[in-house]
Amino acid sequence: MRRMSWFALILAVVMMLTLVACGSNQSPSTDGEEDPPEGNGVETDANQNEPADGEDDSSEGDDVETGSEEDTPEEDDATEDPEQDVPTGVEDNTLTIAMECAYAPYNWAQNDDSNGAVPIENVPGSYANGYDVMIAKRICEANDWELEIVQTDWDSLVPGVMTGTYDAVIAGQSMTADRSEQVDFAGPYYYATMVCLTKKDSPFASAEGINDLAGGKATAQDATIWYSECLPQIPDVEIPLKAASSAINI
């Protein structure tokens, strides 16, 4: 009798578990709404079963905060209309690019349109050419835009983008943390190597590293990372306030 009682009890428990499992797959949640998908907020089929306890949820683990079942309404997971217009910054169909036009071979100014040069909008009779200009032309050709080149000084490049004066800048600017807080970088199209120039008879002419320049005078173009970040790394360096173009005379 005792064996029969235990057997009946076990059978009853198994039947109860079976009924509970079946009910969880077919019944809606108790609040009358369908259960929202869990995890990274990707919209899924409302009839898709949730993973059972103890199983891995492939949609979790992306460090994206989501609400619980009770406080996350289903409409929060709705995606944007794919046909919605997204502003490009060139609604006038003209991409305005700013550059110095004085940094060969990347950009420079010339007196004619030879070799694919582009007119400089704010300097009548001058044309811009160089690698930066060729990249700008490729971008415009790919998007069916008109290209407009504006010449400006180095210090005005980033502020001009921030204020919307220019659509973009193509120039030899390094992607620093400070600049990334002000503007967005699309990424480099060319990686350059920094070099140090000295006079032929300079005691530093045979320098092979930054420490070999210790105690000397050095300068670079103002408002660049070479001037503000690299030069101070030279031990006991003297940094005259002179433009890079006259550095050979210091």
ABEGO torsion letter per residue (X at the ends): XAAAAAAAAAAAAAAAAAAAAAAAAABBBAAGBBBBBBEAGBBBBAABBBBBBGBBBAABGAGBBBBBAAABBAAAABBBBAABBBBAGAAAGBBBBBBAGABOAABBBBABABGGBBBBAABBGBBBBEAAAAAAAAAAAAAGBBBBBBBBBAAAAAAAAAAGABABBBBBBBBBAAAAAABBBAEBABBBBBBBBBBAABAAAABABAAAABGBBBBBBBGBAAAAAAAAABBGBBBBBBBAAAAAAX
